[in-house]
Amino acid sequence: PGNSGGALIDMNGRVVGINTMIYSKSGGSVGIGFAIPSNLVKVYAESAVAGRKVERPWLGAKLENVTRDLADGLGLSRIAGAVVTRISAGGPAAKAGLEPGDVVMSVDGIEVADPRAVFYRLTTKGVGKTARLSVLRKGRGIETDIALVAPPRGGKDDVRNLSGPHPLDGARVSNILPGLADEMGLDDTDGVVILSVRNGSVAKSLGFRQGDIVVEVGGATISNVADLEKALSGRKRMWRVSVKRGERVLQLNVPG
């Protein structure tokens, strides 16, 4: 098999991945090869055969890396696991009994190093299954089963393509639903998130980007797309828009 495609096999002839590309300084076949793990390929293949779309299960919780200070405080010999920092009410994590401060140490008996490893293990199981989580809570180990469900999706009333004589012309926006917040790694559920910005649009020229959360327009608090459309209606001599980008809140004043 080549580095840019084909099966990746181990010393026993077992398929462990599918090669996808190679990084080579010389342009030849010597370099670093990249591959998709076989158990993830299996999920996509089975879904394709069944005519289904692959979806990452919705956890209903925000996970973050375990820091050295946290590991020391928990008495861990090494930095490992994923700490729960937020729980979505009524979500799978809440129903499984997870709490903020819990540290997920393994999924189905397989140790996890960080949040990405947790989501990888859940994704390879697939929606409709159940996973067993081993959790460290205040120094005590517990186990709980979590149902793997598809993330809740909004309807047509939750997404808008904005256009008109205002600063957000060309932006596609959405209400921040729990599943979308998890998918985009958002800490907030208040406001309206920008999903994309059309090239050549007013919003693009003003520097708005995917992941920006619109929280205020013209002094009006924005909680949903209906609030945003109302605030953007009509013409104004000066537009004042506040967006949250990561930990920062940016304020933009644009002549009307």
C-alpha positions as CSV (number, residue, x, y, z in Angstrom):
1,P,0.0,0.0,0.0
2,G,1.1,3.5,-0.7
3,N,1.4,6.4,1.7
4,S,-1.2,8.5,-0.1
5,G,-3.9,5.8,-0.2
6,G,-4.7,2.2,0.6
7,A,-4.7,0.0,3.7
8,L,-2.4,0.5,6.6
9,I,-1.6,-2.9,8.1
10,D,0.3,-4.1,11.2
11,M,2.9,-6.8,11.5
12,N,0.2,-9.5,11.7
13,G,-1.5,-8.3,8.5
14,R,-4.5,-6.7,10.3
15,V,-6.0,-3.5,8.8
16,V,-5.5,-0.7,11.3
17,G,-6.2,2.3,9.2
18,I,-6.6,3.8,5.7
19,N,-3.7,5.9,4.4
20,T,-4.8,9.3,3.3
21,M,-1.8,11.5,2.5
22,I,2.0,11.9,3.1
23,Y,4.1,14.8,4.2
24,S,7.4,14.8,2.4
25,K,10.1,17.5,2.2
26,S,11.6,15.9,-0.9
27,G,8.3,15.2,-2.7
28,G,9.2,11.5,-2.8
29,S,7.7,8.6,-0.9
30,V,9.8,9.1,2.3
31,G,8.2,11.2,4.9
32,I,5.4,11.2,7.5
33,G,2.2,9.2,6.5
34,F,-1.3,10.1,7.8
35,A,-4.1,7.6,8.1
36,I,-7.7,7.3,9.4
37,P,-8.1,4.7,12.1
38,S,-9.9,1.6,10.9
39,N,-12.6,1.7,13.6
40,L,-13.5,5.2,12.5
41,V,-13.6,4.1,8.9
42,K,-15.9,1.2,9.9
43,V,-18.4,3.7,11.4
44,Y,-18.5,5.7,8.1
45,A,-18.6,2.6,5.9
46,E,-21.5,1.1,7.8
47,S,-23.4,4.4,7.8
48,A,-22.8,4.8,4.1
49,V,-24.1,1.3,3.3
50,A,-27.2,2.0,5.4
51,G,-27.7,5.4,3.8
52,R,-27.2,7.3,7.1
53,K,-25.2,10.4,7.9
54,V,-22.5,10.0,10.4
55,E,-23.1,12.1,13.5
56,R,-21.0,12.6,16.5
57,P,-23.0,11.6,19.6
58,W,-24.2,14.5,21.7
59,L,-22.7,14.4,25.2
60,G,-24.5,17.4,26.6
61,A,-21.4,18.5,28.5
62,K,-18.4,20.7,27.9
63,L,-15.1,18.9,28.5
64,E,-11.7,20.5,29.0
65,N,-8.1,19.2,29.4
66,V,-6.9,18.2,32.9
67,T,-4.2,20.7,34.0
68,R,-1.2,19.9,36.1
69,D,-2.6,21.6,39.1
70,L,-5.9,19.7,38.8
71,A,-4.0,16.4,38.4
72,D,-2.0,17.1,41.5
73,G,-5.1,18.0,43.4
74,L,-6.8,14.7,42.4
75,G,-3.7,12.7,43.2
76,L,-3.2,11.6,39.6
77,S,0.3,10.3,38.8
78,R,0.0,11.9,35.3
79,I,-2.1,14.3,33.4
80,A,-5.0,12.3,31.8
81,G,-8.7,12.4,31.4
82,A,-11.2,15.1,30.6
83,V,-12.8,17.4,33.2
84,V,-16.5,18.3,33.0
85,T,-16.9,22.1,33.2
86,R,-20.6,22.4,32.1
87,I,-23.7,20.2,31.9
88,S,-26.6,20.9,29.6
89,A,-29.9,20.5,31.4
90,G,-31.8,17.4,30.2
91,G,-28.9,16.2,28.1
92,P,-27.3,12.7,28.1
93,A,-24.6,13.7,30.6
94,A,-27.1,15.1,33.0
95,K,-29.3,12.0,32.7
96,A,-26.2,9.8,33.3
97,G,-25.6,11.7,36.5
98,L,-22.4,13.6,35.5
99,E,-21.6,16.7,37.4
100,P,-19.3,19.7,36.8
101,G,-15.9,18.8,38.3
102,D,-16.1,15.2,37.3
103,V,-13.1,13.8,35.4
104,V,-13.8,11.2,32.7
105,M,-10.9,8.7,32.9
106,S,-12.0,6.0,30.5
107,V,-14.7,5.0,28.0
108,D,-15.7,1.3,27.9
109,G,-12.6,0.5,29.9
110,I,-10.2,2.3,27.5
111,E,-8.3,5.2,29.1
112,V,-8.7,8.6,27.6
113,A,-6.0,11.3,27.6
114,D,-8.1,14.3,26.8
115,P,-11.6,15.5,25.6
116,R,-10.7,14.6,22.0
117,A,-10.1,11.0,23.0
118,V,-13.5,10.9,24.8
119,F,-15.4,12.2,21.7
120,Y,-13.4,9.8,19.5
121,R,-14.4,6.8,21.5
122,L,-18.0,7.9,21.6
123,T,-18.0,8.6,17.8
124,T,-16.6,5.1,17.0
125,K,-19.5,3.5,19.0
126,G,-22.1,5.6,17.1
127,V,-25.5,7.1,17.8
128,G,-28.0,4.6,19.3
129,K,-25.5,2.8,21.5
130,T,-24.6,3.1,25.2
131,A,-21.1,3.7,26.6
132,R,-19.8,3.2,30.1
133,L,-17.8,6.0,31.5
134,S,-15.4,5.7,34.4
135,V,-15.4,8.9,36.3
136,L,-13.3,10.4,39.2
137,R,-15.4,12.5,41.5
138,K,-13.8,14.2,44.5
139,G,-11.2,11.4,44.7
140,R,-13.7,8.6,44.4
141,G,-14.1,6.5,41.3
142,I,-17.6,5.8,39.9
143,E,-19.0,4.3,36.7
144,T,-22.1,5.3,34.8
145,D,-23.7,4.4,31.5
146,I,-24.5,7.2,29.0
147,A,-26.9,7.0,26.0
148,L,-25.4,8.1,22.7
149,V,-27.9,10.2,21.0
150,A,-27.8,12.6,18.0
151,P,-27.4,16.2,18.8
152,P,-30.7,18.2,18.8
153,R,-31.1,20.2,15.7
154,G,-33.0,23.4,15.1
155,G,-35.7,24.0,12.6
156,K,-35.9,26.5,9.8
157,D,-36.8,29.2,12.4
158,D,-33.4,28.8,14.1
159,V,-31.2,29.7,11.1
160,R,-31.2,32.9,9.0
161,N,-29.2,34.2,6.0
162,L,-29.0,37.9,6.8
163,S,-29.2,40.5,4.0
164,G,-30.0,44.2,3.9
165,P,-28.4,47.6,4.6
166,H,-26.7,46.6,7.9
167,P,-23.2,45.4,9.0
168,L,-24.2,41.7,9.1
169,D,-25.3,41.5,5.5
170,G,-24.0,38.2,4.1
171,A,-23.8,36.4,7.5
172,R,-25.5,33.1,8.1
173,V,-26.6,32.9,11.8
174,S,-28.3,30.5,14.1
175,N,-29.7,30.3,17.6
176,I,-27.3,28.5,19.9
177,L,-28.8,25.1,20.6
178,P,-27.1,22.7,23.0
179,G,-26.0,20.4,20.2
180,L,-24.6,23.3,18.2
181,A,-22.8,24.7,21.2
182,D,-21.1,21.3,21.8
183,E,-20.2,21.0,18.1
184,M,-18.7,24.4,17.8
185,G,-17.1,24.4,21.3
186,L,-19.1,27.4,22.5
187,D,-19.3,28.2,26.2
188,D,-22.5,30.3,25.8
189,T,-26.0,29.5,24.9
190,D,-27.1,33.2,24.9
191,G,-26.9,35.3,21.7
192,V,-26.7,34.3,18.1
193,V,-23.7,32.6,16.5
194,I,-22.4,33.3,13.1
195,L,-22.2,30.0,11.1
196,S,-20.5,31.4,8.0
197,V,-19.8,34.7,6.2
198,R,-20.2,35.0,2.4
199,N,-17.1,36.2,0.5
200,G,-17.4,39.7,-0.8
201,S,-20.2,40.6,1.7
202,V,-20.4,43.6,4.0
203,A,-20.0,41.3,7.0
204,K,-16.9,39.8,5.5
205,S,-15.3,43.2,4.9
206,L,-16.0,44.2,8.5
207,G,-14.2,41.2,9.8
208,F,-17.0,39.1,11.2
209,R,-16.1,35.4,11.2
210,Q,-17.5,32.0,12.0
211,G,-18.0,31.4,15.7
212,D,-18.6,35.1,16.6
213,I,-21.6,35.4,18.9
214,V,-23.7,38.5,18.4
215,V,-24.8,39.7,21.9
216,E,-26.0,43.2,21.3
217,V,-27.0,45.5,18.4
218,G,-27.8,49.2,19.0
219,G,-28.1,48.7,22.8
220,A,-30.6,45.9,22.4
221,T,-29.7,42.5,23.9
222,I,-29.7,39.7,21.4
223,S,-31.0,36.4,22.7
224,N,-32.2,34.7,19.5
225,V,-32.4,35.3,15.7
226,A,-35.8,37.0,16.1
227,D,-34.2,39.6,18.4
228,L,-31.4,40.1,15.8
229,E,-33.7,40.6,12.9
230,K,-35.7,43.1,14.8
231,A,-32.5,45.0,15.8
232,L,-31.3,45.1,12.3
233,S,-34.5,46.3,10.7
234,G,-34.7,49.8,9.3
235,R,-31.8,52.2,8.7
236,K,-29.6,53.8,11.3
237,R,-27.1,56.7,11.2
238,M,-24.7,54.5,13.3
239,W,-24.7,50.8,13.9
240,R,-23.3,49.6,17.2
241,V,-22.7,45.8,17.2
242,S,-21.2,43.8,20.1
243,V,-19.9,40.3,19.4
244,K,-18.2,37.8,21.7
245,R,-15.1,36.1,20.2
246,G,-13.6,33.6,22.6
247,E,-13.1,35.4,25.9
248,R,-13.2,38.9,24.4
249,V,-16.2,41.1,23.6
250,L,-15.6,43.3,20.6
251,Q,-17.6,46.4,19.9
252,L,-18.0,47.7,16.3
253,N,-19.3,51.1,15.3
254,V,-20.3,51.3,11.6
255,P,-21.9,54.3,9.9
256,G,-25.3,53.6,8.4
